[in-house]
């Protein structure tokens, strides 16, 4: 998680957002966000076991000023949920259990 925080604290631009297993019933939904960090280069952050996904398509956009906000919910007694994630000015929000950094 420390590496993810370092990447998100750097200046970055969101290049791509992919929702995997979206149409497969009873599968683990995964959100992959590819970013280009000025300091770390191109990285992909994988959000696994995603639930409660909400895409506000009316206002959805990504810009150079878009952010990724991760809220730690481990103290909240919600089964299967550890983080709340908001992307691009709350255009997309979801909950997830695991977050990993991929190259």
N, C-alpha and C positions, 0 to 999 in steps of 0.2 A: 504494500500500500504506500510505503514511503516513496518509491519510484514514481508511482502514479501522481502523488501530490506534487513532487518536484516538476514533473512534466506539465501539470495543470497550472502551476504557479508561474511557468514561463509564458512568454508571448507565443500564442499559437493561433492557427486558423483551422476550423473544421472543414475537412475536405469531403468527407462522405459519411453517411449514416446508413447502416444496413440492418434490417430486422430479419433475423434468420429463424426458420421453423415457424413462421407466422401462420401458415395455412395447414400445418400438420397437427391434428388433434393429439392431445396428451403428450406433447413434446415439450422439451425445455426451450422456452423462448429465449433468444439471445439478441442483444443489441451490440453491434460493432461500430465504433466511432473512430474513423481514421482522421488524425490531425497532423498538421505540419507545425512543429515547434521550432522556433528560431534557434533554440539552444540544443535540442535533442534530435532534430530531423523528423522524419515521418514515423509515427507510431500509431498503433491501433489499441484502443482500450476496449476490452470485452466485458460486457455486463451480462452475467449468466443468471439463469433461473429468474427471468424477468416476469413481473406480474403488474397488473393495474396500469397498463400502458395507455397513455392519453396523448393523442396528437391533435393539436388545435390547428387544423389545416387552413382555417380562415386567416390566421396570422403567421403561419409557419414560414420562417426564413432563417438563413445562416449568413452572417456577415463577418468581417474582420473583428468585430467587437463582440461576437457571440461567446458565450461562456458555458462551462459545464460545472454545475454545482452538485456536490455529493454531500448528502446529510446522513450522518451515522445514526441509525435507529436501533443499534444493538441493545440499548437500555430499555427499549419499548418491547413489551412481550407480544410480538407479532410473529407467528410461526412462518418460517421460510423467508422472512424479510429481514435484511440487515441494513440496507441503504435505500434512501430516496434520492433520485437523480432528476435534475432539471436541466434541460438543454436549450440553448438559443432563446434566451429571454422567456422561459417557461412555455415555449411553443411545443415542447415534448417533455412529458414527465412520466416516470415509472418507478417501480420498486424492484430491487434485485437482491439476491443473496450473496453473490460473489462478483468481485471485480479483479480482472487481471490485465497486465500490460503485455502486449505482444509487439514484436518488432516488425 
